């Protein structure tokens, strides 16, 4: 067993646990966990226009519920609904798209966010308003929080 010491982190041991198909991370200060604090607990790369999940982690499914709206469903539940969402779009906007006010990906305003799923939306701004659309692009959704 070796120790790697860096400016902000000291790691004693990282190994793959074949019995649980989980990565075990142990810190030099003791304590170990299968999914340490600060690591992403959920990830999905999703194209709503074609209802396609390209890649995922801890995602049981994605439901396309209506134009611009979908629900992320988790394989392993979160401890509570106080988790954080980070999003991104995998497309370049052309000049004629860039003047429409931009993109908004995130939790649905007034939608349900709980320990097993979250309602999300994709909005594409146009002039002074925005509209829900199924954009023909791939989006990424990453969640951080405590698993149950």
C-alpha positions in Angstrom: 0.0 0.0 0.0 1.3 3.4 -0.9 0.5 7.0 0.1 0.1 9.8 -2.4 0.4 13.3 -0.8 -0.7 16.4 -2.7 -1.3 20.0 -1.8 -4.9 19.5 -0.8 -5.5 15.7 -0.6 -3.8 12.7 0.9 -5.0 9.3 -0.3 -4.0 6.1 1.5 -5.8 3.5 -0.6 -8.1 3.3 -3.6 -9.2 -0.1 -4.7 -11.9 -1.9 -6.7 -14.1 -4.1 -4.5 -15.2 -7.0 -6.8 -17.8 -8.2 -4.3 -19.9 -5.0 -4.5 -18.7 -3.6 -7.8 -17.9 -0.4 -6.0 -14.8 1.7 -5.6 -13.6 1.9 -2.0 -11.8 5.1 -1.1 -9.9 5.3 2.2 -8.5 8.6 3.5 -5.3 8.9 5.5 -7.3 10.2 8.5 -9.2 6.9 8.6 -12.7 6.1 7.5 -13.8 4.6 4.2 -16.8 4.8 2.0 -18.0 3.5 -1.2 -19.1 6.9 -2.6 -17.2 9.7 -0.8 -18.6 13.2 -0.2 -18.0 15.5 -3.1 -18.2 12.9 -5.9 -21.0 12.9 -8.4 -23.7 10.4 -7.4 -25.7 10.6 -10.6 -24.9 11.3 -14.2 -26.8 11.0 -17.5 -26.1 12.2 -21.0 -29.5 12.5 -22.6 -31.0 13.6 -25.9 -34.7 14.4 -25.3 -35.6 14.9 -29.0 -34.8 11.3 -29.7 -35.4 10.1 -26.1 -32.0 8.5 -26.0 -29.7 7.9 -23.0 -26.1 7.7 -24.3 -24.4 7.1 -21.0 -25.4 7.1 -17.3 -24.4 6.4 -13.7 -27.1 5.6 -11.1 -29.9 6.2 -13.6 -32.7 3.7 -13.8 -34.5 5.6 -16.6 -35.4 9.0 -18.0 -39.0 9.7 -18.8 -39.9 12.2 -21.6 -43.1 13.6 -20.0 -43.9 16.5 -22.4 -42.3 19.0 -24.7 -39.1 20.2 -23.0 -39.9 18.3 -19.8 -38.6 15.0 -18.5 -38.0 13.1 -15.3 -34.7 11.7 -14.1 -35.1 8.5 -12.1 -32.4 7.1 -9.9 -31.2 3.5 -9.3 -30.1 4.4 -5.8 -32.1 7.0 -3.9 -30.7 10.1 -2.4 -30.9 10.6 1.4 -33.1 13.7 1.0 -34.2 16.1 -1.7 -31.4 18.6 -0.9 -29.0 17.6 -3.7 -27.4 19.8 -6.3 -27.8 19.7 -10.1 -25.2 20.7 -12.6 -26.1 20.7 -16.3 -24.5 21.2 -19.7 -25.5 21.2 -23.4 -23.5 19.3 -26.0 -24.1 21.5 -29.0 -22.8 24.7 -30.5 -25.3 27.4 -31.2 -25.2 29.1 -34.6 -25.3 32.8 -35.0 -29.1 32.8 -35.6 -29.6 30.9 -32.4 -27.4 33.0 -30.2 -29.7 36.0 -30.3 -32.6 34.1 -28.8 -31.7 34.6 -25.2 -29.8 31.3 -24.5 -30.6 28.0 -22.9 -31.9 26.9 -19.5 -31.5 23.4 -18.3 -32.5 22.5 -14.7 -35.1 21.4 -12.2 -38.7 22.2 -13.4 -40.1 25.3 -11.8 -42.9 23.9 -9.5 -41.9 20.3 -10.4 -41.3 17.4 -8.0 -37.8 16.8 -6.7 -37.6 13.9 -4.3 -35.2 11.2 -3.2 -35.9 8.9 -6.1 -36.5 11.3 -9.0 -36.5 14.9 -10.3 -38.6 16.7 -12.8 -36.4 18.8 -15.1 -36.9 21.0 -18.1 -35.1 22.4 -21.1 -36.0 26.0 -22.1 -34.8 27.8 -25.1 -35.1 31.6 -25.0 -36.7 33.5 -27.8 -36.9 37.3 -27.7 -38.5 38.4 -24.4 -40.0 35.0 -23.6 -38.9 31.4 -23.4 -40.5 28.2 -24.6 -40.1 24.5 -23.6 -38.6 22.6 -26.5 -37.1 19.1 -27.2 -33.8 20.4 -28.5 -32.0 18.1 -31.0 -28.9 18.1 -28.9 -27.5 16.0 -26.1 -27.6 17.4 -22.5 -25.7 16.3 -19.4 -27.2 16.2 -15.9 -25.0 15.6 -12.9 -26.2 15.4 -9.3 -24.3 15.8 -6.1 -25.6 14.9 -2.6 -25.8 12.1 -0.1 -27.2 8.7 -1.1 -29.6 6.9 1.2 
